[in-house]
């Protein structure tokens, strides 16, 4: 159950990242920015709710948010790694 909650939270973070204009993982996702931002909210809420149900209040919140935040940190690095040598901001 723990990995399912983290996976759903990671999907929420992916939706939020794909809605960002700075991403280049999937350029076609930029046409659906509003939908992806909207979808991230129920995915994260569902992840936290299912973790709270399984593990308790504070532990469930921490599990859901840890999966969400870890994915939000990792996705820009994955994006930069895919580009390998492309221009970077800075």
Residue, then its C-alpha position, 0 to 999 in steps of 0.5 A: x500500500x505504501x508504494x501505491x500511495x507514493x506512486x499516485x503522489x508521483x503521478x500528481x507531481x508528474x502532472x504538475x511538472x508537465x504543466x510547467x512551461x520550462x519542461x521539455x520531457x513531453x512538449x505536447x503536454x503544454x497544450x493541456x496545462x490547465x487539465x494537468x494542473x487540475x488533475x494533480x490536485x485530486x491525485x495528490x489528495x487521493x494519495x494522501x487520503x489512502x495513506x492516511x487510511x492505511x497508516x494514520x494521520x501524520x504518517x499518511x500525510x508524510x508518506x504522500x507528500x514525501x513521494x510528491x516532493x521527491x518526484x518534483x525534485x527528481x523530474x528537472x534532473x531527469x529532464x536535464x539528463x535527457x537533453x545532455x549538452x543542450x542549453x541550460x538556464x543560467 
